Amino acid sequence: MQHNIHAKTVGWWGQEFHFLAWLKAQNATLLPPTLVQYQQWAAEIGLYHFLLKRILSLRRDSIRKMRG
């Protein structure tokens, strides 16, 4: 799944089970799952907002370090 959503790192996390259950409940017929489907699911459970905040925080930290 990580490859299909272009993840930078690969791992296994319990939320993947929830995502697969969500796909089944949505009667998803697209295989493999798409990035859009993942984003919809993540938004529904509040994960997308959390990840976006984390990414922005990491970028700010990176810019601060570059500026010295």
Secondary structure, DSSP 8 states (H G I E B T S, - for coil): -TTTTT-SS----THHHHHHHHHHHTT---SS--HHHHHHHHHHHTHHHHHHHHHHHHHHHHHHHHH-
